[in-house]
Amino acid sequence: MKTHIKSLVTLAVTVSTLVAAPAMAKGTRLDIQSAWPLTMPASGANAAYLGETLNESSGGSLDVTIYGAGKLVPSLQIFDAVQQGTLDAGITSPLYVAGRFPAVQLFGGIPFGPDAITHTAWLYDGGGREIWSEIYAKQGVVTIPCGLMDSEAGGWYNFEINTVDDFKGKKLRFAGLAGEVMAKVGASIVLLPGGEIYPGLEKGLIDGTELSMPAIDITLGLQQVGKYYYLPGWHQPAAMNELIVNQAKWDSLDASQQVLIEESCKAVNLESITSTMALNAKAVAEFEAAGVEIKSFPSEVLDPLQAAFDEVIAEQVAKDADFKRVWESLTAYRASVAPWAERR
């Protein structure tokens, strides 16, 4: 009798284990590191939002962990880690690899470029995304637009800017195409990481800097060391960050998981814009309350900067086939939508 009871108990345990096993199984693991602290508005918060969205909407199919800046690899090494497969995926900016792939900075943000809506429309409906994907595919990396940013501020300066000559000899923190433009008009370009901007302005190591939108600028407390704040930013009317995924990891996902990630990044783009609208306004008000003078660039500044930018673009187009291809795609799209976009 005891033997019979023991057999029944054993059978029950075995059956319950088999039944419970599928429910207990975890989904496909996906480790994603952000290039920014997760508490940072837009850039960092977007990564946290993506992780929550994927975990909550995948029905257990995905097991996503989001890591903040530097938790697994240095922020500027995210692309390499994803390419090598030591990191599944990362949320970063294409501007960070512009030194290796100059064309991709046009996806991340363009001086005198289109606004956020037009920029995004070009990526999704104007052929930009396809070229972007082709450039990265050669590196074994999948890229997904993931983190639309509204216009950046024109920057913080400890001198007033009335003509383009006011930039001559000034030490400014700029990078990428905008940095090349500033160099052409006589500025001395200084490359500083974000954590060194405040002391740089405070100690006079730099005379001015661009950073990001007001909601992000305020996190560094730059209103305490900057005299003038210029709005809006000519150097980046819109920006798009990216989710990059190791190609082998992407291929291991099923179609529904891939679609969910793609669509979730579109949700991130909307969240990024809407969540920072009020934050930007609040930050500007706080800057003014702190005694910062809010100003705009006059045409005497913008027109020469535009001319310098045209020179920079001509140089890039002449020496890089991918850059030429992307620029022509963007230019053609902007012309095609101009009858509507320029009248909005």
Secondary structure, DSSP 4 states (H G I P E B T S, - for coil): -HHHHHHHHHHHHHHHHHHHHHHH---EEEEEEESS-TTSTTHHHHHHHHHHHHHHHTTTSEEEEEE-TTSSS-GGGHHHHHHHTSSSEEEE-GGGGTTT-GGGHHHHB-TT---HHHHHHHHHHSSHHHHHHHHHHTTTEEEEEEEEE-PPP-EEESS--SSGGGGTT-EEE--HHHHHHHHHTTPEE----GGGHHHHHHTTS-SEE----HHHHGGGTGGGT-SEEE-S-TT-S-EEEEEEEEHHHHHHS-HHHHHHHHHHHHHHHHHHHHHHHHHHHHHHHHHHHTTPEEE---HHHHHHHHHHHHHHHHHHHHH-HHHHHHHHHHHHHHHHHHHHHTT-
